[in-house]
Amino acid sequence: MEQTIEKATSVEALLQKRPLIISGPCSAETEEQVVNTAVRLAATGKVDILRAGIWKPRTRPGSFEGIGTKGLPWLQQARKESGLPVAVEVATAKQVEDALHFGVDVLWIGARTTVNPFSVQDVADALRGVDVPVLIKNPINPDIELWIGAMERVQKAGIKNVGLIHRGFSSYGNTEYRNAPMWHLAIEMKRRYPGVLLINDPSHICGRRDILQDVAQTAIDLDFDGLIIESHIDPDNAWSDAKQQITPEQLGELVGNIRWRSEDIASEEYHIALEKLRQQINNLDDELMQVLSQRMKVAEKIGQYKKENNITILQTNRWNAILERAFVKGEKQGLSKEFVTKYFDAVHMESINHQNKIMNA
């Protein structure tokens, strides 16, 4: 019992470290692979926790779905030889039971589980009375309330040490990433729960190793608390997600190349200069709100005209013309097409809502 309490206290303290770095293979394949990966990761001096997939939920049957429970003793051996605590994903009550039986230090709930409240509740129920840290990945679909709900279910089960993993979201039309980052959703979670551990998963956002560094740097610049990145002793021949894995040594280089930034500095000169710039932002935001308000009043007049002449609210040709004009002007002003699209979509929907009230008053 004393050893268990001592281990839990040690891991709990480790999870307070910033930045927290978690790494290891997407899937545990053989004992040799798991142990060698762990030892090489430990040798970099950059990694705090070893991760390895034991059970792998796959989109279609026939893919490698993990080695299963027989791989858990491999993690025990990897921890013994490397000194790194170990973490695995769990999706069912039985997996929770098996992982705890073999002394896994940290559990995480995957994106495919988070999306289903019934599955999350089953895992939460299996965790009652247990003192183990649990990390929760965002759901596959961009639904922040599902993410929050999963966290609340685990917390209500009595788990005190709960953290979040941002691994990106499925998105129609997304081509650059395996899962679109949708940074604004992770930022919103950080705003609502500033005291909760939030780490980034570049591997599942990128889906390929060549852009891992850029995404990891973006996450750190946004003040994430750490990273979870997949590594493998022979990435190209990995049994799952080969394209997004890197060697332990490459992982060490990646972490070493990150420009670590602090959230704040104590210099009075810095604070004065920053406050002036922030006041400029506040003034510009006030002006933007006034302009948007004026735009909506004009939209209401258009709505009244459409109502009197029995014309539909949506005018597709007019909307396409507005967007094309905005793209051209936005590019000249240094604004990305993606931002212009999102901004004008939001303005357009608000305009439609105003016109709809006029039309159906």
N, C-alpha and C positions, 0 to 999 in steps of 0.2 A: 504494500500500500504506500509506503514512504517513497519508493522509487517512482510510482505512478504520479504522486503529487509533485515530486521534484521535477519530473519530466514536463508535466503540464505547466508548472510555473515557468520553466525555462522557455518553452515555446510561446507562452503568453507574453513574456518579456521580449522575445525575438520579434513578435508581430508589432511591437511598438517601434522597431527600427525604421529609419527613413534614410535612403530609399530601401524598400524591401524587394529583394530579387529572388524570384522562384524560377527554376528551370529544370528540364529533364525531358525524356522522350515522350512523344505523343502517346505511344503504346509501349508497355513492357512486353518484350518479345522473348527474351531468354534471360536467365539469371546473369550470365556473363555480360550481356549488353547493359542491363540495368546497373550492375555493380561498377562496371568500367566507366559508364557515363557519370555516375555519382562521384567516383574517385577523381576523375578528370575535371569535373565541375568544381569540386572542393579545392583542387589544386590551383584554380584561377584566383581564388580568394575573393571572388565577386558574388558568390551565390549563397543565399541564406537557407533555402528550403529546396529539396528535391521533389519534383512532381513526376508522376508516371500514370498513364492511363491503364487501368486494369480491366474495366468494362467500358466498351466503346459503343455508344449508340450511333448507328449508321443510318443514313438516309434510305438505303436500299439493301435488301437481304443479299447475302453472298459476299459482302465486303468483310474484311477482318473486324470482328466485333470484340476484340480483346482476349487476352489469355485466360481471364477469369481468376477465381480465388487462388488458384495454385501459384499465381504471381506475387501474392502478398508476402510470403516468406522471403522472396527475393528482395523486397523493399526493406525487410528487417535486416538482411545481410548488407544491403547497400548503406543503410544507416550506420551499421556497426563499423564498416570499413571506411566510410567517408566522414562520419560525424555529423552529417546533414539530417535534420528532421525530414519526414516524408509526408507527402500530400497526395490524395487520390480523389477522383470524382465518384460520387455515389448518386444513384437514381432510384433505388428501392430500399425498403426497410431491411431486406436480407443483405444487401450490399453494405448498408450501414453496420449491421451486426457483424459481418465478416471483417470489415475494415477495422472496427474497434477491437475485435478479438485478436487481431494481429498487431495491435498497438500503433495504428496509423496516427500521426500527430495532428494533421490538419485535413479536413474534408472540404470538398467544394461541390456545389450543385451546378450542373451544366445548363446550357442555354435551352436544350430541348426539354429539360425537366422544369425549368423555371416558367416556361410558357404554360404549364398545366398545373393549376392550383391543387388539384386532387393529388398529383404526384408529389408536389412540394409538401403537402400536409402529411402524406405517408412517411416521407423522410423526417419531417419535423417530429411526428409522433414517435418514431424510432429513436430519436435523439433525447427524448425526455429523461431527465435524471443524469445526463452525461455532461461532463465538462470538457468539451473539445471545440476548438475554433472551427468556424464554418464560413467559407467564402461562397458568395452567390453570384453567378454570372448573369448578365442581362439576358432577357428572353430573346429568342430569335427575331421576333417581330418587334418593331419600335413602339413598345407600349410600356411607358415608365411606371404605370400603376401596377402592372404585373410584377415588375422588378421590386417595387416597394412592398407589394403584398407578400412576395416570397420572403423578403427580409423580416417582415412582421410575423409571419407564421413561425419562422425559426426562432425569433426572439421570444415569442409567446411560449415556445416549448422549453424555455429556460436557458437557452444558449446565450451567454453573456458576450462572448467574443465573436462578433459577426462582421464580416467585411464584404466588399463588393468587387467584382471583376467586370471591367468593360471590355467586351470582345467583339463589338460591332454588331450590326443588324442586317438582316436580309432586306434587300431593297430592289424593287423593279428598276431596270435600266442601269444598275450599278455595274461598271466594267473594270474600274481600276483596282478595286479591292475584292477580296473574297467575301467580306462582310463590311458594308459601309460604316465608317466610324460614327457618323452622326454625333459629333463631339458635343453638340448642344444638349443632348440628353444626359450624357455623363456629367457635364457641367451643372445641369439642373439637379442631379442627384447630389453632387458635391455641395451645392448651395443649400439644399434642404437638410442634408445630414453632414455638416462639416466635421463632426467628430468621428465619422465612420471611415475605416480604412477603405481606400479606393485605389485599386491597381489596374493597370492597362495590360491587355493581351494582344501585342502586335502580331503574333503568329496567326491568330484566327481572323484578325482584321485584314492582314495582308494576303495570306494564302500563298505567298512566295517570299523567298528570303531576300531578294534584292532591294526591297523597300522597307525592311524591318527597321533599319537605323533611323530613317526619316520619321516613321510613325512613333517609334520609341521616344525620339527627341521631342516630337510634338506633345506627347503625353507628359513628359517631364516639364516642358515649358508651361503646360496647363496645371502644374502643381499636383499631378498624381502622386500617390504615396509609394509607388513602386511598379514593377513589371513582372509578368509571367511569360516566359519565352521558351518555346520547345527546342530541345537540343538532343542530338543523337550522335553516337560514335561513327556512324556511317549513314548520313542523311539520305543520300541518293537511293539507298537500298532499304530504307525504312518501310515497315509493313503498312503504315498509314501516314498520310499527310507528308510525304517525302519532300515536296517542293518548299514547304515552309520551315523545315527544320535546319539547324546549323550545328556544327560541331561544338563541343564544350569550349574549345580554344577560341573559336569565332565568337561564341557568346561572351567570353571574357573581353575580347577586343571591342565588341559592340558596346558593352557596358562602360568600358574604359574610354570610349570615344564620345560618350554623351557629355554634353555641356550642362553641368548641374547648376541650377540657379536657385537662389533663395527667394522666399515669398516677399521678404521685406529687408531693408537695411536701416541702420540706426541713424545715419547721417541726417542732420537737420537740413542741410542744403538740398539733399535729395528730396526730402519730404516737401519742402517749399516749392521746388521746381515741379514736382509731380502734382501738387495741389493746384498749381496754376493751370497745368494742362488739363487736369480733371474738371476744373471749373469751365474751361473752354468746351469740353465735352458736354457738360450739363447745359450750358447755354445753347449749344447746337441742337441737343436733344429737345429742349423746350421749343426751339424754332421749328424743328421737324414736326412736333406734335401739333403746333399751330397750323402749319401748312397742310398736314394730313386732315385736320379738322375742316379746313376750308375746302379741301378736295371732296370730302364727304358731303358737304352742303351743296356743292355743285352736282354731285351724283344724285342727291335727293331731288334737285330740280329736274334732272334728266329723267328720274323715275316718275315724277309727276307728269312730264310730257309724254312718256311712254304709256302711262296709264290712260291719259286723256285720248291718246290715239290708238289704243289697243295694240301696243307693240311689245314683243317679248323682251324680258330683261337682258338675256344673253345675246350679244351680237358678235358672233365668232370672228367675222372679218375685221371688225373694229378692234377686238382683243388681240388678234394676231398682229395688226398694224402697230398697236401700242407696244407689244413685246419687241418687235423688230426695231422700232425706233429706240426703245430703251437699251437694247443690246449695243447698238451703234454708239449711242451717247455714253453708256456705261463703260465701254472699252476705252473711249477717249479719256474718261475720268479715272481710269485705273481700277475699275470695278469688274470682278469676274462675272462671267455669264451665269454661273451657278448662283451667285448672290443675287444678281438682278432678277433671275427667274423666281427665286424664293420670295424676294421682297415684293415683286409685283403680283405674284400669286396671292400673297397675304392681303395686299391693298385691294386687289380685284375682288376677293371674297368678301371683304368688309364693305366694299362699294355695293356688291350684289345684295348683301344683307340690308343695307340702308334702303336700296331701291325696292327690295321685297316688302319692307314695312310700309312704304308709300303705296305700292301697287295693291296691297291687301289690307289697307287701313279701313 
